[in-house]
Amino acid sequence: MLKAEDFQKALVNLVEKILPYNVSFDFVEEPDESYVWIDIKPRKKSWDKVYFQRILEIEIQVILIPDDFGIIKHSELWKIIDKLDAAIMPCIKIKDRFITVQDFKSYIVDDILHYEFSLDFTDYVPNDEHEGNDYDLMENLEMKLN
């Protein structure tokens, strides 16, 4: 089973490989330097005691500090979109798993790049997390075939 920390580490590693900015999961009130903020919104749908569907909505925001003239170049933000596309497509590696990214959305609002995508996959709870639970196990099964 993948844990929240696994997703955070994978996203930080991905961003740090392609962008020269610090990565934060917390909003920075008055930044001294450009940074990347990541937000993860998880959802789960249970199928049974072992397997469940996971959906993670991920938003990456790139907040650049204005230059000496108070300008943030949107052309630089568009280059970052291309870098993120190349790093994420067609899948993201999280620990020993590769998860396909099926949709992307990117836009610039108030000089901040918003890059959004979702991860939709099936995960499982390992057997060792079920230890201590008593389950009725089938002992013998007899069948007669005609």
N, CA, C and O atoms as a GROMACS GRO file, in nm:
protein
  584
    1MET      N    1   0.084  -0.116   0.000
    1MET     CA    2   0.000   0.000   0.000
    1MET      C    3   0.089   0.124   0.000
    1MET      O    4   0.185   0.133   0.077
    2LEU      N    5   0.057   0.217  -0.085
    2LEU     CA    6   0.133   0.341  -0.091
    2LEU      C    7   0.080   0.436   0.017
    2LEU      O    8  -0.040   0.448   0.038
    3LYS      N    9   0.173   0.504   0.083
    3LYS     CA   10   0.136   0.597   0.190
    3LYS      C   11   0.149   0.741   0.142
    3LYS      O   12   0.214   0.767   0.041
    4ALA      N   13   0.087   0.833   0.214
    4ALA     CA   14   0.092   0.975   0.177
    4ALA      C   15   0.235   1.024   0.164
    4ALA      O   16   0.267   1.102   0.074
    5GLU      N   17   0.321   0.979   0.252
    5GLU     CA   18   0.462   1.018   0.248
    5GLU      C   19   0.529   0.974   0.118
    5GLU      O   20   0.616   1.044   0.067
    6ASP      N   21   0.489   0.859   0.064
    6ASP     CA   22   0.545   0.810  -0.063
    6ASP      C   23   0.512   0.905  -0.177
    6ASP      O   24   0.596   0.934  -0.262
    7PHE      N   25   0.388   0.954  -0.179
    7PHE     CA   26   0.347   1.047  -0.284
    7PHE      C   27   0.423   1.179  -0.270
    7PHE      O   28   0.469   1.235  -0.370
    8GLN      N   29   0.435   1.228  -0.147
    8GLN     CA   30   0.506   1.353  -0.125
    8GLN      C   31   0.650   1.343  -0.172
    8GLN      O   32   0.699   1.431  -0.243
    9LYS      N   33   0.720   1.237  -0.132
    9LYS     CA   34   0.860   1.219  -0.172
    9LYS      C   35   0.873   1.211  -0.324
    9LYS      O   36   0.963   1.273  -0.381
   10ALA      N   37   0.785   1.136  -0.389
   10ALA     CA   38   0.792   1.120  -0.534
   10ALA      C   39   0.771   1.254  -0.605
   10ALA      O   40   0.842   1.286  -0.701
   11LEU      N   41   0.675   1.332  -0.558
   11LEU     CA   42   0.648   1.462  -0.622
   11LEU      C   43   0.761   1.561  -0.598
   11LEU      O   44   0.797   1.636  -0.688
   12VAL      N   45   0.817   1.562  -0.479
   12VAL     CA   46   0.931   1.650  -0.451
   12VAL      C   47   1.049   1.613  -0.540
   12VAL      O   48   1.112   1.701  -0.599
   13ASN      N   49   1.079   1.484  -0.549
   13ASN     CA   50   1.190   1.440  -0.634
   13ASN      C   51   1.167   1.478  -0.780
   13ASN      O   52   1.259   1.524  -0.848
   14LEU      N   53   1.046   1.459  -0.828
   14LEU     CA   54   1.012   1.492  -0.966
   14LEU      C   55   1.034   1.642  -0.993
   14LEU      O   56   1.097   1.679  -1.092
   15VAL      N   57   0.981   1.727  -0.905
   15VAL     CA   58   0.992   1.872  -0.925
   15VAL      C   59   1.136   1.919  -0.911
   15VAL      O   60   1.182   2.001  -0.990
   16GLU      N   61   1.208   1.868  -0.812
   16GLU     CA   62   1.345   1.913  -0.790
   16GLU      C   63   1.439   1.874  -0.904
   16GLU      O   64   1.540   1.940  -0.925
   17LYS      N   65   1.407   1.768  -0.977
   17LYS     CA   66   1.489   1.728  -1.092
   17LYS      C   67   1.477   1.826  -1.208
   17LYS      O   68   1.572   1.842  -1.285
   18ILE      N   69   1.362   1.893  -1.220
   18ILE     CA   70   1.340   1.976  -1.339
   18ILE      C   71   1.333   2.126  -1.311
   18ILE      O   72   1.346   2.207  -1.403
   19LEU      N   73   1.312   2.164  -1.185
   19LEU     CA   74   1.300   2.307  -1.153
   19LEU      C   75   1.397   2.345  -1.040
   19LEU      O   76   1.419   2.266  -0.948
   20PRO      N   77   1.454   2.464  -1.047
   20PRO     CA   78   1.552   2.506  -0.947
   20PRO      C   79   1.490   2.576  -0.825
   20PRO      O   80   1.552   2.664  -0.767
   21TYR      N   81   1.369   2.536  -0.786
   21TYR     CA   82   1.299   2.603  -0.678
   21TYR      C   83   1.276   2.508  -0.561
   21TYR      O   84   1.271   2.386  -0.578
   22ASN      N   85   1.263   2.565  -0.442
   22ASN     CA   86   1.227   2.486  -0.324
   22ASN      C   87   1.082   2.440  -0.338
   22ASN      O   88   0.999   2.507  -0.399
   23VAL      N   89   1.054   2.324  -0.281
   23VAL     CA   90   0.919   2.267  -0.285
   23VAL      C   91   0.861   2.272  -0.144
   23VAL      O   92   0.928   2.239  -0.047
   24SER      N   93   0.734   2.312  -0.135
   24SER     CA   94   0.667   2.320  -0.006
   24SER      C   95   0.527   2.260  -0.016
   24SER      O   96   0.462   2.268  -0.120
   25PHE      N   97   0.482   2.200   0.093
   25PHE     CA   98   0.344   2.154   0.103
   25PHE      C   99   0.263   2.252   0.189
   25PHE      O  100   0.145   2.230   0.214
   26ASP      N  101   0.330   2.358   0.232
   26ASP     CA  102   0.266   2.463   0.310
   26ASP      C  103   0.273   2.593   0.231
   26ASP      O  104   0.370   2.620   0.161
   27PHE      N  105   0.168   2.674   0.244
   27PHE     CA  106   0.166   2.803   0.177
   27PHE      C  107   0.267   2.897   0.244
   27PHE      O  108   0.272   2.906   0.366
   28VAL      N  109   0.346   2.966   0.163
   28VAL     CA  110   0.445   3.061   0.214
   28VAL      C  111   0.386   3.201   0.204
   28VAL      O  112   0.354   3.247   0.094
   29GLU      N  113   0.370   3.268   0.317
   29GLU     CA  114   0.300   3.397   0.322
   29GLU      C  115   0.369   3.506   0.241
   29GLU      O  116   0.307   3.565   0.152
   30GLU      N  117   0.496   3.533   0.269
   30GLU     CA  118   0.571   3.636   0.196
   30GLU      C  119   0.705   3.576   0.156
   30GLU      O  120   0.804   3.589   0.228
   31PRO      N  121   0.709   3.511   0.040
   31PRO     CA  122   0.832   3.442   0.001
   31PRO      C  123   0.945   3.538  -0.039
   31PRO      O  124   0.920   3.643  -0.097
   32ASP      N  125   1.068   3.498  -0.007
   32ASP     CA  126   1.186   3.574  -0.047
   32ASP      C  127   1.238   3.525  -0.182
   32ASP      O  128   1.313   3.596  -0.250
   33GLU      N  129   1.199   3.404  -0.220
   33GLU     CA  130   1.244   3.346  -0.346
   33GLU      C  131   1.132   3.264  -0.408
   33GLU      O  132   1.035   3.228  -0.341
   34SER      N  133   1.146   3.236  -0.536
   34SER     CA  134   1.046   3.157  -0.607
   34SER      C  135   1.038   3.018  -0.543
   34SER      O  136   1.137   2.966  -0.493
   35TYR      N  137   0.918   2.959  -0.547
   35TYR     CA  138   0.902   2.826  -0.490
   35TYR      C  139   0.786   2.753  -0.558
   35TYR      O  140   0.710   2.812  -0.635
   36VAL      N  141   0.777   2.624  -0.528
   36VAL     CA  142   0.670   2.539  -0.580
   36VAL      C  143   0.589   2.490  -0.461
   36VAL      O  144   0.644   2.440  -0.363
   37TRP      N  145   0.458   2.505  -0.472
   37TRP     CA  146   0.366   2.459  -0.368
   37TRP      C  147   0.287   2.342  -0.424
   37TRP      O  148   0.235   2.351  -0.536
   38ILE      N  149   0.277   2.234  -0.349
   38ILE     CA  150   0.204   2.114  -0.394
   38ILE      C  151   0.090   2.084  -0.297
   38ILE      O  152   0.108   2.086  -0.176
   39ASP      N  153  -0.027   2.058  -0.354
   39ASP     CA  154  -0.144   2.021  -0.276
   39ASP      C  155  -0.193   1.885  -0.326
   39ASP      O  156  -0.206   1.864  -0.447
   40ILE      N  157  -0.221   1.794  -0.234
   40ILE     CA  158  -0.271   1.661  -0.269
   40ILE      C  159  -0.406   1.642  -0.201
   40ILE      O  160  -0.419   1.657  -0.080
   41LYS      N  161  -0.507   1.609  -0.283
   41LYS     CA  162  -0.641   1.583  -0.229
   41LYS      C  163  -0.674   1.436  -0.256
   41LYS      O  164  -0.710   1.402  -0.369
   42PRO      N  165  -0.664   1.350  -0.155
   42PRO     CA  166  -0.690   1.207  -0.176
   42PRO      C  167  -0.836   1.169  -0.154
   42PRO      O  168  -0.906   1.228  -0.071
   43ARG      N  169  -0.880   1.067  -0.230
   43ARG     CA  170  -1.010   1.003  -0.210
   43ARG      C  171  -0.990   0.853  -0.221
   43ARG      O  172  -0.900   0.807  -0.292
   44LYS      N  173  -1.074   0.778  -0.153
   44LYS     CA  174  -1.067   0.631  -0.159
   44LYS      C  175  -1.206   0.575  -0.174
   44LYS      O  176  -1.303   0.628  -0.119
   45LYS      N  177  -1.216   0.466  -0.250
   45LYS     CA  178  -1.339   0.389  -0.263
   45LYS      C  179  -1.304   0.245  -0.228
   45LYS      O  180  -1.216   0.184  -0.289
   46SER      N  181  -1.373   0.192  -0.129
   46SER     CA  182  -1.344   0.058  -0.083
   46SER      C  183  -1.420  -0.045  -0.166
   46SER      O  184  -1.538  -0.027  -0.195
   47TRP      N  185  -1.353  -0.153  -0.203
   47TRP     CA  186  -1.416  -0.264  -0.273
   47TRP      C  187  -1.440  -0.379  -0.177
   47TRP      O  188  -1.548  -0.438  -0.174
   48ASP      N  189  -1.339  -0.410  -0.100
   48ASP     CA  190  -1.346  -0.518  -0.003
   48ASP      C  191  -1.242  -0.491   0.104
   48ASP      O  192  -1.197  -0.377   0.118
   49LYS      N  193  -1.203  -0.592   0.180
   49LYS     CA  194  -1.109  -0.572   0.290
   49LYS      C  195  -0.965  -0.557   0.242
   49LYS      O  196  -0.879  -0.517   0.320
   50VAL      N  197  -0.938  -0.587   0.117
   50VAL     CA  198  -0.801  -0.584   0.068
   50VAL      C  199  -0.778  -0.476  -0.037
   50VAL      O  200  -0.682  -0.400  -0.028
   51TYR      N  201  -0.866  -0.469  -0.138
   51TYR     CA  202  -0.845  -0.376  -0.249
   51TYR      C  203  -0.934  -0.253  -0.236
   51TYR      O  204  -1.047  -0.261  -0.188
   52PHE      N  205  -0.881  -0.139  -0.282
   52PHE     CA  206  -0.961  -0.017  -0.285
   52PHE      C  207  -0.911   0.073  -0.396
   52PHE      O  208  -0.796   0.066  -0.438
   53GLN      N  209  -0.998   0.157  -0.443
   53GLN     CA  210  -0.967   0.251  -0.551
   53GLN      C  211  -0.918   0.381  -0.488
   53GLN      O  212  -0.980   0.434  -0.396
   54ARG      N  213  -0.806   0.432  -0.538
   54ARG     CA  214  -0.752   0.558  -0.488
   54ARG      C  215  -0.753   0.661  -0.600
   54ARG      O  216  -0.718   0.631  -0.714
   55ILE      N  217  -0.793   0.781  -0.565
   55ILE     CA  218  -0.790   0.892  -0.658
   55ILE      C  219  -0.723   1.008  -0.587
   55ILE      O  220  -0.767   1.051  -0.480
   56LEU      N  221  -0.615   1.058  -0.646
   56LEU     CA  222  -0.545   1.172  -0.587
   56LEU      C  223  -0.549   1.286  -0.686
   56LEU      O  224  -0.498   1.275  -0.798
   57GLU      N  225  -0.607   1.397  -0.645
   57GLU     CA  226  -0.606   1.519  -0.724
   57GLU      C  227  -0.484   1.597  -0.678
   57GLU      O  228  -0.472   1.633  -0.561
   58ILE      N  229  -0.394   1.624  -0.771
   58ILE     CA  230  -0.268   1.690  -0.736
   58ILE      C  231  -0.262   1.825  -0.807
   58ILE      O  232  -0.287   1.835  -0.927
   59GLU      N  233  -0.228   1.926  -0.731
   59GLU     CA  234  -0.208   2.059  -0.788
   59GLU      C  235  -0.068   2.107  -0.753
   59GLU      O  236  -0.027   2.107  -0.637
   60ILE      N  237   0.004   2.147  -0.857
   60ILE     CA  238   0.137   2.205  -0.840
   60ILE      C  239   0.126   2.351  -0.879
   60ILE      O  240   0.085   2.383  -0.991
   61GLN      N  241   0.161   2.439  -0.787
   61GLN     CA  242   0.163   2.582  -0.818
   61GLN      C  243   0.307   2.630  -0.819
   61GLN      O  244   0.385   2.599  -0.728
   62VAL      N  245   0.342   2.705  -0.922
   62VAL     CA  246   0.475   2.764  -0.932
   62VAL      C  247   0.460   2.913  -0.909
   62VAL      O  248   0.396   2.984  -0.987
   63ILE      N  249   0.520   2.960  -0.801
   63ILE     CA  250   0.511   3.101  -0.763
   63ILE      C  251   0.649   3.163  -0.783
   63ILE      O  252   0.743   3.132  -0.711
   64LEU      N  253   0.659   3.250  -0.882
   64LEU     CA  254   0.787   3.315  -0.913
   64LEU      C  255   0.792   3.454  -0.850
   64LEU      O  256   0.690   3.523  -0.841
   65ILE      N  257   0.910   3.494  -0.808
   65ILE     CA  258   0.932   3.629  -0.757
   65ILE      C  259   0.951   3.722  -0.878
   65ILE      O  260   1.024   3.688  -0.970
   66PRO      N  261   0.885   3.838  -0.878
   66PRO     CA  262   0.901   3.931  -0.990
   66PRO      C  263   1.046   3.977  -1.008
   66PRO      O  264   1.123   3.982  -0.912
   67ASP      N  265   1.081   4.012  -1.131
   67ASP     CA  266   1.215   4.064  -1.157
   67ASP      C  267   1.229   4.206  -1.102
   67ASP      O  268   1.139   4.255  -1.033
   68ASP      N  269   1.339   4.273  -1.133
   68ASP     CA  270   1.365   4.408  -1.081
   68ASP      C  271   1.260   4.510  -1.123
   68ASP      O  272   1.245   4.614  -1.058
   69PHE      N  273   1.187   4.481  -1.231
   69PHE     CA  274   1.084   4.572  -1.280
   69PHE      C  275   0.945   4.532  -1.233
   69PHE      O  276   0.845   4.591  -1.274
   70GLY      N  277   0.937   4.431  -1.146
   70GLY     CA  278   0.809   4.387  -1.093
   70GLY      C  279   0.730   4.300  -1.190
   70GLY      O  280   0.608   4.289  -1.180
   71ILE      N  281   0.800   4.238  -1.284
   71ILE     CA  282   0.734   4.160  -1.388
   71ILE      C  283   0.764   4.011  -1.371
   71ILE      O  284   0.877   3.972  -1.342
   72ILE      N  285   0.662   3.931  -1.388
   72ILE     CA  286   0.678   3.786  -1.396
   72ILE      C  287   0.651   3.747  -1.540
   72ILE      O  288   0.543   3.774  -1.593
   73LYS      N  289   0.747   3.685  -1.602
   73LYS     CA  290   0.735   3.650  -1.744
   73LYS      C  291   0.653   3.524  -1.760
   73LYS      O  292   0.690   3.416  -1.712
   74HIS      N  293   0.540   3.538  -1.827
   74HIS     CA  294   0.455   3.423  -1.854
   74HIS      C  295   0.524   3.324  -1.947
   74HIS      O  296   0.495   3.205  -1.944
   75SER      N  297   0.614   3.374  -2.031
   75SER     CA  298   0.687   3.283  -2.120
   75SER      C  299   0.769   3.183  -2.039
   75SER      O  300   0.786   3.068  -2.080
   76GLU      N  301   0.820   3.226  -1.923
   76GLU     CA  302   0.895   3.135  -1.836
   76GLU      C  303   0.800   3.030  -1.774
   76GLU      O  304   0.837   2.914  -1.760
   77LEU      N  305   0.680   3.073  -1.739
   77LEU     CA  306   0.583   2.979  -1.684
   77LEU      C  307   0.541   2.876  -1.788
   77LEU      O  308   0.520   2.760  -1.754
   78TRP      N  309   0.528   2.917  -1.914
   78TRP     CA  310   0.492   2.822  -2.019
   78TRP      C  311   0.603   2.721  -2.042
   78TRP      O  312   0.575   2.605  -2.074
   79LYS      N  313   0.728   2.762  -2.026
   79LYS     CA  314   0.839   2.667  -2.037
   79LYS      C  315   0.832   2.564  -1.924
   79LYS      O  316   0.864   2.447  -1.943
   80ILE      N  317   0.791   2.610  -1.806
   80ILE     CA  318   0.778   2.519  -1.691
   80ILE      C  319   0.668   2.417  -1.718
   80ILE      O  320   0.681   2.300  -1.680
   81ILE      N  321   0.559   2.459  -1.782
   81ILE     CA  322   0.451   2.364  -1.817
   81ILE      C  323   0.507   2.254  -1.905
   81ILE      O  324   0.479   2.136  -1.883
   82ASP      N  325   0.588   2.291  -2.005
   82ASP     CA  326   0.648   2.190  -2.093
   82ASP      C  327   0.738   2.094  -2.015
   82ASP      O  328   0.739   1.974  -2.041
   83LYS      N  329   0.815   2.148  -1.920
   83LYS     CA  330   0.903   2.063  -1.840
   83LYS      C  331   0.823   1.966  -1.753
   83LYS      O  332   0.857   1.849  -1.741
   84LEU      N  333   0.716   2.016  -1.692
   84LEU     CA  334   0.631   1.929  -1.610
   84LEU      C  335   0.564   1.822  -1.695
   84LEU      O  336   0.557   1.706  -1.654
   85ASP      N  337   0.514   1.859  -1.814
   85ASP     CA  338   0.454   1.760  -1.904
   85ASP      C  339   0.553   1.649  -1.936
   85ASP      O  340   0.518   1.531  -1.928
   86ALA      N  341   0.675   1.687  -1.970
   86ALA     CA  342   0.776   1.588  -2.007
   86ALA      C  343   0.812   1.497  -1.890
   86ALA      O  344   0.839   1.379  -1.909
   87ALA      N  345   0.813   1.551  -1.770
   87ALA     CA  346   0.851   1.472  -1.652
   87ALA      C  347   0.740   1.379  -1.606
   87ALA      O  348   0.767   1.272  -1.551
   88ILE      N  349   0.616   1.417  -1.629
   88ILE     CA  350   0.503   1.340  -1.577
   88ILE      C  351   0.449   1.240  -1.679
   88ILE      O  352   0.403   1.132  -1.641
   89MET      N  353   0.453   1.275  -1.806
   89MET     CA  354   0.396   1.185  -1.907
   89MET      C  355   0.488   1.067  -1.932
   89MET      O  356   0.609   1.086  -1.930
   90PRO      N  357   0.441   0.950  -1.955
   90PRO     CA  358   0.302   0.905  -1.946
   90PRO      C  359   0.266   0.856  -1.806
   90PRO      O  360   0.149   0.826  -1.780
   91CYS      N  361   0.368   0.848  -1.715
   91CYS     CA  362   0.336   0.795  -1.582
   91CYS      C  363   0.434   0.851  -1.479
   91CYS      O  364   0.538   0.906  -1.512
   92ILE      N  365   0.396   0.834  -1.355
   92ILE     CA  366   0.479   0.876  -1.242
   92ILE      C  367   0.522   0.752  -1.165
   92ILE      O  368   0.442   0.661  -1.141
   93LYS      N  369   0.649   0.749  -1.126
   93LYS     CA  370   0.698   0.637  -1.046
   93LYS      C  371   0.686   0.675  -0.898
   93LYS      O  372   0.738   0.777  -0.854
   94ILE      N  373   0.617   0.590  -0.825
   94ILE     CA  374   0.603   0.607  -0.681
   94ILE      C  375   0.644   0.475  -0.617
   94ILE      O  376   0.575   0.374  -0.630
   95LYS      N  377   0.757   0.479  -0.548
   95LYS     CA  378   0.822   0.359  -0.494
   95LYS      C  379   0.846   0.260  -0.608
   95LYS      O  380   0.919   0.291  -0.702
   96ASP      N  381   0.785   0.142  -0.600
   96ASP     CA  382   0.808   0.041  -0.703
   96ASP      C  383   0.694   0.035  -0.806
   96ASP      O  384   0.686  -0.059  -0.885
   97ARG      N  385   0.605   0.134  -0.803
   97ARG     CA  386   0.489   0.133  -0.892
   97ARG      C  387   0.496   0.247  -0.993
   97ARG      O  388   0.553   0.353  -0.965
   98PHE      N  389   0.437   0.224  -1.108
   98PHE     CA  390   0.424   0.326  -1.211
   98PHE      C  391   0.276   0.353  -1.231
   98PHE      O  392   0.200   0.262  -1.265
   99ILE      N  393   0.235   0.477  -1.210
   99ILE     CA  394   0.093   0.512  -1.219
   99ILE      C  395   0.074   0.605  -1.337
   99ILE      O  396   0.136   0.711  -1.346
  100THR      N  397  -0.014   0.565  -1.428
  100THR     CA  398  -0.042   0.643  -1.548
  100THR      C  399  -0.122   0.768  -1.512
  100THR      O  400  -0.218   0.762  -1.436
  101VAL      N  401  -0.079   0.880  -1.568
  101VAL     CA  402  -0.150   1.006  -1.549
  101VAL      C  403  -0.241   1.023  -1.670
  101VAL      O  404  -0.194   1.029  -1.784
  102GLN      N  405  -0.370   1.030  -1.645
  102GLN     CA  406  -0.465   1.028  -1.756
  102GLN      C  407  -0.514   1.165  -1.799
  102GLN      O  408  -0.561   1.180  -1.912
  103ASP      N  409  -0.505   1.265  -1.713
  103ASP     CA  410  -0.549   1.397  -1.756
  103ASP      C  411  -0.464   1.506  -1.691
  103ASP      O  412  -0.417   1.491  -1.578
  104PHE      N  413  -0.446   1.614  -1.764
  104PHE     CA  414  -0.366   1.728  -1.719
  104PHE      C  415  -0.447   1.854  -1.738
  104PHE      O  416  -0.535   1.862  -1.824
  105LYS      N  417  -0.416   1.952  -1.658
  105LYS     CA  418  -0.478   2.083  -1.674
  105LYS      C  419  -0.376   2.186  -1.627
  105LYS      O  420  -0.321   2.173  -1.517
  106SER      N  421  -0.351   2.286  -1.707
  106SER     CA  422  -0.258   2.390  -1.664
  106SER      C  423  -0.311   2.525  -1.707
  106SER      O  424  -0.368   2.541  -1.814
  107TYR      N  425  -0.291   2.624  -1.620
  107TYR     CA  426  -0.337   2.759  -1.648
  107TYR      C  427  -0.259   2.856  -1.560
  107TYR      O  428  -0.198   2.818  -1.460
  108ILE      N  429  -0.261   2.982  -1.600
  108ILE     CA  430  -0.192   3.086  -1.526
  108ILE      C  431  -0.296   3.187  -1.479
  108ILE      O  432  -0.370   3.243  -1.560
  109VAL      N  433  -0.300   3.210  -1.348
  109VAL     CA  434  -0.391   3.308  -1.289
  109VAL      C  435  -0.311   3.394  -1.192
  109VAL      O  436  -0.239   3.341  -1.107
  110ASP      N  437  -0.323   3.524  -1.204
  110ASP     CA  438  -0.251   3.618  -1.117
  110ASP      C  439  -0.102   3.588  -1.112
  110ASP      O  440  -0.040   3.592  -1.005
  111ASP      N  441  -0.044   3.559  -1.227
  111ASP     CA  442   0.100   3.532  -1.242
  111ASP      C  443   0.147   3.406  -1.168
  111ASP      O  444   0.266   3.391  -1.142
  112ILE      N  445   0.055   3.318  -1.135
  112ILE     CA  446   0.089   3.190  -1.071
  112ILE      C  447   0.049   3.077  -1.165
  112ILE      O  448  -0.064   3.072  -1.214
  113LEU      N  449   0.143   2.986  -1.189
  113LEU     CA  450   0.115   2.869  -1.272
  113LEU      C  451   0.044   2.765  -1.187
  113LEU      O  452   0.092   2.729  -1.079
  114HIS      N  453  -0.069   2.717  -1.235
  114HIS     CA  454  -0.143   2.608  -1.171
  114HIS      C  455  -0.133   2.488  -1.266
  114HIS      O  456  -0.175   2.496  -1.382
  115TYR      N  457  -0.078   2.379  -1.217
  115TYR     CA  458  -0.062   2.258  -1.297
  115TYR      C  459  -0.133   2.147  -1.220
  115TYR      O  460  -0.092   2.111  -1.110
  116GLU      N  461  -0.240   2.091  -1.279
  116GLU     CA  462  -0.322   1.993  -1.209
  116GLU      C  463  -0.329   1.862  -1.286
  116GLU      O  464  -0.334   1.861  -1.410
  117PHE      N  465  -0.329   1.753  -1.212
  117PHE     CA  466  -0.350   1.621  -1.273
  117PHE      C  467  -0.402   1.528  -1.165
  117PHE      O  468  -0.398   1.559  -1.046
  118SER      N  469  -0.452   1.414  -1.208
  118SER     CA  470  -0.503   1.318  -1.111
  118SER      C  471  -0.441   1.181  -1.133
  118SER      O  472  -0.406   1.143  -1.245
  119LEU      N  473  -0.428   1.108  -1.024
  119LEU     CA  474  -0.381   0.970  -1.026
  119LEU      C  475  -0.498   0.884  -0.980
  119LEU      O  476  -0.552   0.904  -0.872
  120ASP      N  477  -0.536   0.789  -1.063
  120ASP     CA  478  -0.650   0.702  -1.036
  120ASP      C  479  -0.601   0.559  -1.050
  120ASP      O  480  -0.566   0.516  -1.160
  121PHE      N  481  -0.598   0.484  -0.940
  121PHE     CA  482  -0.540   0.350  -0.944
  121PHE      C  483  -0.598   0.264  -0.832
  121PHE      O  484  -0.660   0.314  -0.739
  122THR      N  485  -0.576   0.135  -0.842
  122THR     CA  486  -0.618   0.041  -0.739
  122THR      C  487  -0.501   0.012  -0.647
  122THR      O  488  -0.388  -0.008  -0.692
  123ASP      N  489  -0.528   0.012  -0.519
  123ASP     CA  490  -0.425  -0.016  -0.420
  123ASP      C  491  -0.475  -0.129  -0.330
  123ASP      O  492  -0.590  -0.172  -0.343
  124TYR      N  493  -0.392  -0.176  -0.242
  124TYR     CA  494  -0.430  -0.288  -0.157
  124TYR      C  495  -0.374  -0.269  -0.017
  124TYR      O  496  -0.279  -0.193   0.004
  125VAL      N  497  -0.433  -0.339   0.078
  125VAL     CA  498  -0.384  -0.343   0.214
  125VAL      C  499  -0.308  -0.474   0.228
  125VAL      O  500  -0.368  -0.581   0.211
  126PRO      N  501  -0.180  -0.469   0.258
  126PRO     CA  502  -0.102  -0.594   0.270
  126PRO      C  503  -0.156  -0.685   0.379
  126PRO      O  504  -0.221  -0.640   0.473
  127ASN      N  505  -0.128  -0.814   0.364
  127ASN     CA  506  -0.178  -0.913   0.459
  127ASN      C  507  -0.134  -0.887   0.603
  127ASN      O  508  -0.210  -0.915   0.696
  128ASP      N  509  -0.013  -0.835   0.622
  128ASP     CA  510   0.036  -0.814   0.758
  128ASP      C  511  -0.046  -0.709   0.832
  128ASP      O  512  -0.045  -0.706   0.955
  129GLU      N  513  -0.117  -0.622   0.760
  129GLU     CA  514  -0.203  -0.524   0.826
  129GLU      C  515  -0.336  -0.587   0.869
  129GLU      O  516  -0.411  -0.527   0.945
  130HIS      N  517  -0.364  -0.707   0.820
  130HIS     CA  518  -0.486  -0.779   0.860
  130HIS      C  519  -0.459  -0.876   0.973
  130HIS      O  520  -0.552  -0.938   1.025
  131GLU      N  521  -0.332  -0.891   1.014
  131GLU     CA  522  -0.299  -0.986   1.121
  131GLU      C  523  -0.374  -0.950   1.248
  131GLU      O  524  -0.399  -0.833   1.278
  132GLY      N  525  -0.409  -1.051   1.321
  132GLY     CA  526  -0.486  -1.028   1.443
  132GLY      C  527  -0.635  -1.039   1.418
  132GLY      O  528  -0.713  -1.052   1.514
  133ASN      N  529  -0.677  -1.035   1.293
  133ASN     CA  530  -0.819  -1.051   1.260
  133ASN      C  531  -0.846  -1.200   1.241
  133ASN      O  532  -0.766  -1.271   1.181
  134ASP      N  533  -0.957  -1.245   1.291
  134ASP     CA  534  -0.992  -1.385   1.276
  134ASP      C  535  -1.082  -1.401   1.154
  134ASP      O  536  -1.187  -1.337   1.143
  135TYR      N  537  -1.040  -1.486   1.064
  135TYR     CA  538  -1.117  -1.513   0.944
  135TYR      C  539  -1.149  -1.661   0.942
  135TYR      O  540  -1.065  -1.744   0.978
  136ASP      N  541  -1.269  -1.694   0.900
  136ASP     CA  542  -1.304  -1.834   0.881
  136ASP      C  543  -1.244  -1.880   0.750
  136ASP      O  544  -1.275  -1.826   0.643
  137LEU      N  545  -1.159  -1.979   0.758
  137LEU     CA  546  -1.095  -2.032   0.638
  137LEU      C  547  -1.162  -2.162   0.600
  137LEU      O  548  -1.202  -2.241   0.685
  138MET      N  549  -1.174  -2.184   0.470
  138MET     CA  550  -1.234  -2.307   0.420
  138MET      C  551  -1.135  -2.421   0.444
  138MET      O  552  -1.016  -2.408   0.415
  139GLU      N  553  -1.185  -2.531   0.495
  139GLU     CA  554  -1.097  -2.643   0.522
  139GLU      C  555  -1.100  -2.745   0.409
  139GLU      O  556  -0.996  -2.773   0.349
  140ASN      N  557  -1.216  -2.800   0.379
  140ASN     CA  558  -1.227  -2.900   0.272
  140ASN      C  559  -1.340  -2.861   0.178
  140ASN      O  560  -1.441  -2.805   0.219
  141LEU      N  561  -1.320  -2.891   0.054
  141LEU     CA  562  -1.421  -2.868  -0.046
  141LEU      C  563  -1.437  -2.995  -0.128
  141LEU      O  564  -1.341  -3.043  -0.189
  142GLU      N  565  -1.557  -3.047  -0.130
  142GLU     CA  566  -1.584  -3.166  -0.209
  142GLU      C  567  -1.672  -3.129  -0.326
  142GLU      O  568  -1.768  -3.052  -0.312
  143MET      N  569  -1.638  -3.184  -0.442
  143MET     CA  570  -1.715  -3.156  -0.563
  143MET      C  571  -1.739  -3.285  -0.637
  143MET      O  572  -1.652  -3.372  -0.642
  144LYS      N  573  -1.856  -3.298  -0.696
  144LYS     CA  574  -1.886  -3.411  -0.782
  144LYS      C  575  -1.920  -3.354  -0.918
  144LYS      O  576  -2.011  -3.273  -0.931
  145LEU      N  577  -1.848  -3.395  -1.017
  145LEU     CA  578  -1.870  -3.349  -1.152
  145LEU      C  579  -1.938  -3.458  -1.234
  145LEU      O  580  -1.899  -3.575  -1.227
  146ASN      N  581  -2.036  -3.423  -1.308
  146ASN     CA  582  -2.103  -3.519  -1.395
  146ASN      C  583  -2.068  -3.490  -1.539
  146ASN      O  584  -2.115  -3.561  -1.628
   0.00000   0.00000   0.00000
